[in-house]
Amino acid sequence: MTVAPLTVGVDVGGTNIRASVVDADGEVLDTVQALTPRSARALEDALARAVGELRGRHPVAAVGLAVAGFVNEHRHTVRFAPHLPWRDAPVATQLGERLGLPVILEHDANAAAWAEYRFGAAAGGHNVVLVAIGTGIGAALLVGGELYRGTHGVAPELGHLQVVPQGRACACGKHGCWERYCSGTALAETAIELLATDPSASTVLAAEVAADSRALTGRRVAGAAQDGDPVAEAAVADFARWLGLGLAFVSDIFDPDLIVIAGGVSSSAALFLDDARVAYARAVTGAGHRPLARIRTTQLGEAAGEIGAAELARAAISDTGRRR
């Protein structure tokens, strides 16, 4: 009986890199973490160190990198990553030559979606959309159990669908993008706007915003809502409405049977998901006369990116072996 090889999956984030050894059942066996360096060379060095440390303890056969950025259709090059130093960089080739191992790249949302499909909340789904909500919105689409990357490897950018013409400015250069109303960042901004319309509001958030509005985070707003802060509760209700409306757009375009909500905000799903489901059911075209997608939250949490990247790397070397 042939034992499937161990592979390393690395979630390359703007703040931290997290590398894990993952087996063929999606189990994380070992993990190392490090801060993300600012330069391309230092980042490559950090990745090589992390993988090298894990290789010292496990027989690793390949490496998958989950990157928050545009990856080309061949999964060798990072075209652009807003929070990383790579620009049209042949990362897989360079790191693979340095490590002496096969290296593949994948968009981080695609990697997470693949992990959830193989081992988590998307198991059994046919046409699946994953929406990763954190600082912004990342998204992935599986059609018939296959990742859909588009012609140039950058699909689907759902977070930058314009939902409010001339709305809030987005870092992508447009205005009114969905993620500007439905993300951790948006949750904090909505709370600040609500407080600005009622400066006399005597809430915990009001005191915090008065001290330093830049320090307010979506996580803090969610915590305040959990504690019953009325401004925070209103901000979460607005977030839930925008999530439901956005998911209606997604269903109108893709008609999935399953939607998985992932990302850091998903940990607070108990605050908003039921209301989002109601908003979604009302807003979808043909409401009341069509089946609705099931909406679930992630089962694999923050490890999904590493697990998916490792599994995709394992599949890549298996495909190579079959072609020989």
Buried (B, 14 or more C-beta within 10 A) or exposed (E): EEEEBBBBBBBBBEEEBBBBBBBBEBEBEBBBEBEBBEEBEEBBEBBBBBBBBBBEEBEBBBBBBBBBBBBBEEBBBBBEBEBBBBEEBBBBEBBBEBBEBBBBBBBBBBBBBBBBBBBBBBEEBEBBBBBBBBBBBBBBBBEEBEBBBEEEBBBBBBBBBBBEEEBBEBBBEBBBBBBBBBBBBBBBBBBBEBBEEEEEBEBBBBEBBEEEBEEBBBBBBBBBBBEEBBBBBBBBBBBBBBBBBBBBBBBEEBBBBBBBBBBBBBBBBEBBBEBBBEBBBEBBEEEEEEEBBBBBBBBBBBBBBBBBBBBBBBBBBBEEEEEE
